[in-house]
Amino acid sequence: MPVPITGAEMNSPLYKYFVMEMATPPAESYKKAETPLDPAKAHRAPDLNKLFDEGYMYGEIGYTQFEDGTAMLANHTLMPGVTPDMFDWWFAWHGLEPLRYKIWCHDEHHQAITRNPEKARDSSLSMKERYWDTIHDVKEAMSPEGPVLDIMINFRNPADIGFDKEKLKDFKGTIVCAGNEHAPVIMVHFVRPTEGGSELRTRFWTGWGVREGKPFKMLPDGAKIPTDGVKELLLHNIKEFTNLAVILPKVYAEFKDQF
């Protein structure tokens, strides 16, 4: 059942995207999410620069818990018709009013509001710079029946969380990422161009934060991240980004100049 919506939102030109049927994720993605990855082979936070390597890694879709109690999830989403520039625009744009977040995943997204609206609207900045070093206050559930969570996302310059500055200079895609020394999670959306669009490679490392420009383990020794929540986040991620891949080219074409 879709999240609540106001009368004013029903009169918005965005409303047609809210009432669209959600895109159906690939069955193969959900199948891969059912079985935990081998932690000995899975991608670790200190190795985040491996995303720059050609080809693909073990476990591009899945989740696991490592021997130190931290956990990770990975997701891979094909985004035909979506450019890296569109992806940057989306993260600069969608935090300015609740309906923009609701159309992304109308079953589970309630709102994502930036604390820095003036920066999001600053036309002197690139789209990346409009969301770098900003905070979004998010309300969302991981499933239609699940509780609505309050989440704070601190978007960062990729160079400030550990991505290689020289590799970033030559990278033709974009990286939307979050992480600091206060919250034990690092989020990475690594977008690289493909013929006719882009592909998104997502990572969440839970139990990890960022300090002095690189990942560090925040989870106390002996503690373990519950994997049920990690799997639930993966399933939500598969759902939301499958839908974003479908609507983003249309939303961008209609609203790209409307901040």
Secondary structure in CASP SS format (residue, H / E / C, confidence):
PFRMAT SS
TARGET T0000
AUTHOR 0000-0000-0000
METHOD secondary structure of the structure
MODEL  1
M C 1.00
P C 1.00
V C 1.00
P C 1.00
I C 1.00
T C 1.00
G H 1.00
A H 1.00
E H 1.00
M H 1.00
N C 1.00
S C 1.00
P C 1.00
L C 1.00
Y H 1.00
K H 1.00
Y H 1.00
F H 1.00
V C 1.00
M C 1.00
E C 1.00
M C 1.00
A C 1.00
T C 1.00
P C 1.00
P C 1.00
A H 1.00
E H 1.00
S H 1.00
Y H 1.00
K H 1.00
K H 1.00
A C 1.00
E C 1.00
T C 1.00
P C 1.00
L C 1.00
D C 1.00
P C 1.00
A C 1.00
K C 1.00
A C 1.00
H C 1.00
R C 1.00
A H 1.00
P H 1.00
D H 1.00
L H 1.00
N H 1.00
K H 1.00
L H 1.00
F H 1.00
D C 1.00
E C 1.00
G C 1.00
Y C 1.00
M C 1.00
Y C 1.00
G C 1.00
E C 1.00
I C 1.00
G E 1.00
Y E 1.00
T E 1.00
Q E 1.00
F C 1.00
E C 1.00
D C 1.00
G C 1.00
T C 1.00
A E 1.00
M E 1.00
L E 1.00
A E 1.00
N E 1.00
H E 1.00
T E 1.00
L E 1.00
M E 1.00
P E 1.00
G C 1.00
V C 1.00
T C 1.00
P H 1.00
D H 1.00
M H 1.00
F H 1.00
D H 1.00
W H 1.00
W H 1.00
F H 1.00
A H 1.00
W H 1.00
H H 1.00
G H 1.00
L H 1.00
E C 1.00
P H 1.00
L H 1.00
R H 1.00
Y H 1.00
K H 1.00
I C 1.00
W C 1.00
C C 1.00
H C 1.00
D C 1.00
E C 1.00
H E 1.00
H E 1.00
Q E 1.00
A E 1.00
I E 1.00
T E 1.00
R C 1.00
N C 1.00
P H 1.00
E H 1.00
K H 1.00
A H 1.00
R C 1.00
D C 1.00
S C 1.00
S C 1.00
L C 1.00
S C 1.00
M H 1.00
K H 1.00
E H 1.00
R H 1.00
Y H 1.00
W C 1.00
D C 1.00
T E 1.00
I E 1.00
H E 1.00
D E 1.00
V E 1.00
K E 1.00
E E 1.00
A C 1.00
M C 1.00
S C 1.00
P C 1.00
E C 1.00
G C 1.00
P C 1.00
V C 1.00
L E 1.00
D E 1.00
I E 1.00
M E 1.00
I E 1.00
N E 1.00
F E 1.00
R E 1.00
N C 1.00
P H 1.00
A H 1.00
D H 1.00
I C 1.00
G C 1.00
F C 1.00
D C 1.00
K H 1.00
E H 1.00
K H 1.00
L H 1.00
K H 1.00
D H 1.00
F C 1.00
K C 1.00
G C 1.00
T E 1.00
I E 1.00
V E 1.00
C E 1.00
A E 1.00
G C 1.00
N C 1.00
E C 1.00
H C 1.00
A C 1.00
P C 1.00
V E 1.00
I E 1.00
M E 1.00
V E 1.00
H E 1.00
F E 1.00
V E 1.00
R E 1.00
P E 1.00
T E 1.00
E C 1.00
G C 1.00
G E 1.00
S E 1.00
E E 1.00
L E 1.00
R E 1.00
T E 1.00
R E 1.00
F E 1.00
W E 1.00
T E 1.00
G C 1.00
W E 1.00
G E 1.00
V E 1.00
R E 1.00
E C 1.00
G C 1.00
K E 1.00
P E 1.00
F E 1.00
K E 1.00
M C 1.00
L C 1.00
P C 1.00
D C 1.00
G C 1.00
A C 1.00
K C 1.00
I C 1.00
P C 1.00
T H 1.00
D H 1.00
G H 1.00
V H 1.00
K H 1.00
E H 1.00
L H 1.00
L H 1.00
L H 1.00
H H 1.00
N H 1.00
I H 1.00
K H 1.00
E H 1.00
F H 1.00
T H 1.00
N H 1.00
L H 1.00
A H 1.00
V H 1.00
I H 1.00
L H 1.00
P H 1.00
K H 1.00
V H 1.00
Y H 1.00
A H 1.00
E H 1.00
F H 1.00
K C 1.00
D C 1.00
Q C 1.00
F C 1.00
END
